[in-house]
Each structure stands twice: as structure tokens, then as C-alpha cells.
Amino acid sequence: MDTIDFMSPEISQSDLVAFSDDQVNLKRDRADRYREQVRNLREHLERYIGEHAEIGLAKMQISGSLAKGTALSSLNDVDVAVYVTADSEPIDLSRLLALLAERLKKTYPNIPAERIYVDDPCVVIKFSGTELDVEVTPIYYAGAPQWKGYLWDRITGKKILTSIPLHLDFIRKRKEAGPDHFAQTIRLAKWWAKQRKRDTHGFAIRSFLIELIVAKLSDEGKKFNDYHVGLEHFFTYIQRTGLTERIAFSDNYTSASLPKARIDVVEIFDPVNPDNNVASSMTESERRKIVEAAGNALDALAFAQTCQTKAEAVECWQEIMGSSFNP
């Protein structure tokens, strides 16, 4: 007589892959279409810059989740950085945005003026064909190497030193260490966070923080080729540390460059700039909600492993990934 293994998971890796492909991930054709749209913009702007050096724009580069390969299916805007030369430009953000909007309107005369507008801390270009919003963030650039310049943080409003190429290199190295699976684990964790924002009042965690937590786990040797285990690593880290453990990386600076004393409730430092705590805006209440939600997710994962039917296991996973999880 066959024995029944009640510890065998009813939700398989193939179920998680299918869910990711169907619900979570930005479809390849859409991603390619968006990249082509931005590529055309960049090429046009670069030609315009070459012909009009006096406009004070130096470079356009795609950034954010689309550039990193961590975008979700819900993506409807693309982040682009425009480097504004600092020799004769205003350093006040409102004036800089107004100037950038004016110059983008001149650069793209075929786009109706009302579709290029300021939405702090960026200028939005709204396309009618793809209904894609390109959010153009100015980077105040004084000619530093590795395209280091200053931008204004969307949440805190602070002016911070950054480098888009170095950020992309940072993620690229981790993706090379875990092809496909590193980025997919990030997308699944982002999807979990998206569900919690919908059903948990006061829940908030920046996508960049999720990327950095998974990057830390990757650097510690954690594997993500099994997505159940990958998510378990993510939730376990949050619950175990309570997000009170400092996270930083040595790609572009040494630990000696970091603040000596604790400076914020949660400390997750930008891998490009040791003076920028990306989690500086997180409150104690937000920290507690994230830790509690991670604990709940771990409980659901554990119970899903012991379910005797797939229907019961699906209910557990729906607590984590939302009602659209239905393999």
C-alpha cells in the first residue's frame, strides 16, 4: 500500500513559474515596446544635444525597474534620467524642472505641449500611442566620473549623489550570479508588497529596498532557483532581523565610509553613495508592519507545505500573493 507524504508541497516550482509568467512579470513584448520608445527618445535627444550644446543637457539614460529587469506587469511608467550640466543651470529643483520641461518641449515639438509637464520631482512625457508615461528625472551633473550627479529623492525631497550606470552595474552583477532567478525573486517579493499595500493600512516599502535586501541575501550565498525557498529567505531575513540590521555593500565604497553611529530606524544604504540611507524615510510603525507581514507570509508558506490538498495550499499562497494566484 502506498504511503502518503503529507510534507510534499502541493504548490510546485512550475506553478510559481506559471503564475509569474501570467500575472507578475512584465510581458516581453510590452517591455521591448517600452524600451524601443525610450530608445527612440534617447537617440533623438542625443542628436539634438549634438546640434544644440547650449541647451545644457548632457545625457539621457533609462533607469528604474525596466532597466534592471525587475518590472512588474502593472508597469505603466518608465524612469529616465537626464543629466543637466551644472555650469550655468539653477540648483533649485522647481526652477530646474521648469527649465527641463521647457527644453524637452523644444526638443520634441511633435509632442503636444500639454503632454510634457512637471510632476515633482520629475517631468512627465505622456505618449498617446503606447499610453506610456516617461518620467524624466533631472540629474544635476558637474562632470564627475562614472556619471555621478545629484537628484532629488521622490519621498524625502533631499538632494542626493547618485550614478545610474553604477546602480545598473550593481544589479547586473547579482543577476549574473543568479541568472533569471535573482530578478524573479525580486519581482515576486515586489508583488507580495503590492498586495500588502492594498490590504494593510500604513504598509509601505520601497521597491529599491526590496532589491537591496535580495541583493544582500545573494551576496551571502542564498540561492533563488526554488522560488518557494527564495521567498522564504526574504521573509525570514525580515522577521529575524526586524530590519534593524544595517545593510550596506562594498561595490563602490568601504564600510569606513558609512556613518559610525545609527542614524535612522532602518538603515539600508545606497550601494553607490554611503551617505544615502535609502530607508531613511521609514517610520517605526512602517517597520513593524513590514516585519509583521513577513511573519504572516512565513506562516502561510509553512502551512502550505503541510496541506493535504492543492485547494488548501492555494488559499495559503493567496494570503501571500493575492486572489490572482490560482494555478
C-alpha positions in Angstrom: 0.0 0.0 0.0 1.4 3.4 -1.0 2.1 5.9 1.8 1.0 9.5 1.6 3.7 12.1 2.1 1.9 15.0 3.8 5.1 17.1 3.7 5.2 17.2 -0.1 4.3 20.7 -1.3 1.1 21.0 -3.3 2.3 24.1 -5.0 5.2 23.3 -7.2 8.0 25.4 -8.7 6.3 25.1 -12.1 3.1 26.6 -10.5 5.1 29.6 -9.3 6.8 29.9 -12.7 3.4 29.9 -14.5 2.0 32.4 -12.0 5.0 34.7 -12.5 4.7 34.5 -16.3 1.0 35.0 -16.3 0.4 37.6 -13.6 3.6 39.1 -12.1 6.1 39.7 -14.9 6.0 42.5 -17.5 5.4 40.7 -20.8 8.4 40.7 -23.1 6.6 42.3 -26.0 5.5 45.2 -23.8 9.0 45.5 -22.2 10.5 45.6 -25.7 8.0 48.1 -26.9 8.7 50.4 -23.9 12.4 50.1 -24.3 12.1 50.9 -28.0 10.0 54.0 -27.1 12.7 55.2 -24.7 15.5 54.3 -27.1 13.9 56.5 -29.7 13.7 59.3 -27.2 17.3 58.9 -26.2 18.6 58.8 -29.8 16.5 61.9 -30.7 17.7 63.8 -27.6 21.4 62.8 -28.2 21.1 64.1 -31.8 19.5 67.3 -30.5 22.2 67.7 -27.9 24.9 67.3 -30.5 23.4 70.1 -32.6 22.5 72.3 -29.6 25.2 72.1 -27.0 23.9 75.3 -25.5 20.8 73.7 -24.1 22.8 72.3 -21.1 21.7 68.6 -21.4 24.4 66.0 -21.4 22.9 62.5 -21.5 19.6 60.6 -21.2 19.6 57.1 -19.6 16.8 54.6 -18.8 16.7 53.7 -15.1 14.4 52.1 -12.7 12.8 48.6 -12.8 12.6 48.4 -16.6 16.3 48.9 -17.0 17.1 46.5 -14.2 14.7 43.8 -15.4 12.7 43.8 -12.2 9.5 45.4 -13.5 6.0 44.1 -12.7 3.2 43.6 -15.2 1.5 46.7 -13.7 4.2 49.0 -15.0 2.8 51.9 -16.9 5.6 54.4 -16.5 9.3 54.3 -17.2 12.0 56.1 -15.3 14.6 58.0 -17.4 17.4 60.2 -16.1 18.5 63.3 -17.9 21.9 64.8 -16.9 21.7 68.6 -16.8 25.0 70.3 -16.9 25.7 72.3 -13.8 27.9 75.1 -15.1 25.1 77.6 -15.8 21.9 75.9 -14.5 19.8 76.5 -11.4 20.3 74.1 -8.5 16.8 74.8 -7.1 14.6 71.8 -8.0 11.5 73.8 -9.0 13.4 76.0 -11.4 15.4 73.1 -12.7 12.2 71.1 -13.5 10.6 74.1 -15.2 13.8 74.6 -17.3 13.9 70.9 -18.2 10.2 70.8 -19.2 10.8 73.9 -21.4 13.8 72.3 -23.1 12.1 68.9 -23.6 9.1 70.7 -25.3 11.6 72.4 -27.7 13.4 69.1 -28.2 10.2 67.2 -29.0 8.0 69.7 -30.9 5.8 66.9 -32.3 4.6 66.0 -28.8 1.7 68.3 -27.7 3.0 70.7 -25.0 0.3 69.6 -22.5 1.7 66.1 -22.6 5.0 67.3 -21.2 4.5 68.6 -17.7 6.2 68.9 -14.3 5.2 66.4 -11.6 7.7 66.7 -8.8 10.5 65.6 -8.8 10.4 64.8 -12.5 9.0 65.9 -15.8 6.4 63.5 -17.4 6.2 62.9 -21.1 2.9 61.2 -21.8 2.7 59.3 -25.1 -0.6 58.7 -26.9 0.4 55.6 -28.8 1.5 53.3 -26.0 -0.2 55.3 -23.3 3.3 55.1 -21.6 4.4 57.8 -19.2 8.1 58.5 -19.3 9.1 60.1 -16.0 12.2 62.2 -16.7 14.2 62.9 -13.6 16.9 65.6 -13.8 20.4 64.8 -12.5 22.4 67.8 -11.7 25.8 67.0 -13.4 29.1 68.7 -12.9 31.3 66.3 -15.0 32.1 63.8 -12.3 33.4 60.4 -13.4 31.1 57.4 -13.7 28.2 59.8 -14.4 27.9 60.7 -10.7 25.4 63.6 -10.2 22.7 64.9 -7.9 19.0 64.0 -8.0 16.1 64.8 -5.6 14.6 61.8 -3.8 11.0 61.3 -4.6 10.0 60.6 -1.0 12.3 62.7 1.2 12.9 65.5 -1.3 16.6 65.5 -0.4 19.3 66.2 -3.0 21.5 63.0 -3.2 24.6 61.9 -5.1 23.9 59.0 -7.4 25.1 57.2 -10.6 22.6 55.4 -12.8 25.3 53.3 -14.6 26.8 52.2 -11.2 23.3 51.2 -10.0 22.6 49.2 -13.1 26.1 47.5 -12.8 25.3 46.6 -9.2 22.1 44.8 -10.1 23.7 43.3 -13.2 26.4 41.6 -11.1 23.8 39.9 -8.9 21.8 38.8 -11.9 24.9 37.2 -13.4 25.4 35.3 -10.2 21.8 34.1 -10.3 20.6 34.2 -13.9 16.8 34.6 -14.1 16.1 33.6 -10.5 17.6 36.6 -8.7 15.4 39.0 -10.7 12.3 36.7 -10.5 12.6 36.5 -6.7 12.7 40.3 -6.6 9.5 40.5 -8.7 7.7 38.0 -6.5 8.7 39.9 -3.4 7.5 43.2 -5.0 4.2 41.5 -5.9 3.8 40.5 -2.3 4.5 44.1 -1.2 1.9 45.3 -3.8 -0.8 43.1 -2.2 0.1 44.3 1.3 -0.2 47.9 0.2 -3.8 47.1 -0.9 -4.9 45.2 2.2 -2.8 46.6 5.1 -3.3 50.2 6.1 0.1 52.0 6.6 2.1 49.3 4.9 4.9 50.8 2.8 8.2 49.6 1.4 10.2 51.0 -1.5 10.9 48.7 -4.4 14.5 49.6 -4.2 14.7 48.4 -0.6 13.3 45.0 -1.8 16.0 44.8 -4.4 18.7 45.6 -1.9 17.5 43.1 0.7 17.5 40.3 -2.0 21.0 41.5 -3.1 22.3 41.1 0.4 20.9 37.6 0.6 22.5 36.8 -2.8 25.9 38.1 -1.5 25.5 35.8 1.5 25.2 32.9 -0.9 21.5 32.3 -0.7 20.0 30.6 -3.8 16.8 31.6 -5.5 16.3 28.8 -8.1 13.5 27.4 -6.0 11.1 30.4 -5.6 9.4 29.0 -2.5 12.8 28.8 -0.8 13.8 32.2 -2.3 10.8 33.9 -0.8 11.4 32.1 2.5 14.9 33.5 2.6 13.4 37.0 2.0 10.7 36.8 4.7 12.9 35.0 7.2 15.6 37.8 6.9 13.0 40.5 7.6 11.4 38.6 10.5 14.8 37.5 12.0 16.4 40.9 11.9 13.3 43.1 12.3 15.0 45.3 9.7 17.2 46.6 12.5 20.4 45.1 10.9 22.4 47.6 8.8 22.7 46.7 5.2 25.5 48.1 3.0 27.6 46.9 0.1 31.3 47.2 -0.7 31.0 47.6 -4.5 31.8 51.3 -4.6 33.0 52.2 -1.1 34.3 50.7 2.1 32.5 50.3 5.4 34.7 53.1 6.9 32.7 55.5 4.7 29.4 54.7 6.4 28.1 56.7 9.4 29.7 55.4 12.6 26.5 55.7 14.7 23.0 54.7 13.9 21.1 57.4 12.1 17.6 56.1 11.3 15.0 53.5 12.3 16.1 51.3 9.3 19.4 51.5 7.6 19.8 50.2 4.1 22.5 52.2 2.3 22.6 53.1 -1.4 25.4 50.9 -3.0 26.7 54.0 -4.8 26.6 56.6 -2.0 27.4 55.8 1.7 25.8 59.0 2.8 22.4 58.0 1.4 20.3 55.7 3.6 17.6 54.6 1.2 15.4 53.7 4.1 15.7 57.0 5.9 12.0 57.8 5.5 10.8 54.6 7.1 9.0 55.1 10.4 8.9 52.7 13.3 5.3 52.0 12.6 6.1 51.1 9.0 9.0 48.9 10.1 6.7 46.9 12.4 4.1 46.4 9.7 6.6 45.1 7.3 8.0 42.7 9.9 4.5 41.5 10.9 3.6 41.0 7.2 6.8 39.0 6.6 6.0 36.8 9.6 2.4 36.2 8.3 3.9 35.2 5.0 6.3 32.7 6.6 3.4 31.2 8.5 1.4 30.8 5.2 4.4 29.3 3.5 4.9 26.8 6.3 1.2 25.8 6.3 1.1 25.5 2.5 3.9 22.8 2.8 1.6 20.6 5.0 -1.7 21.0 3.2 -3.2 17.7 2.0 -5.0 19.3 -1.0 -4.0 21.7 -3.6 -7.0 23.9 -2.9 -5.9 24.4 0.7 -2.3 25.2 -0.4 -3.7 27.7 -3.0 -5.5 29.5 -0.2 -2.3 29.8 1.7 -0.5 31.2 -1.3 -3.3 33.6 -1.9 -2.7 35.1 1.5 0.8 36.0 0.2 0.3 36.7 -3.5 -3.4 37.8 -3.6 -6.5 36.3 -5.2 -5.0 36.2 -8.7 -2.8 33.3 -7.5 -4.8 30.3 -8.9 -2.7 27.7 -10.6 
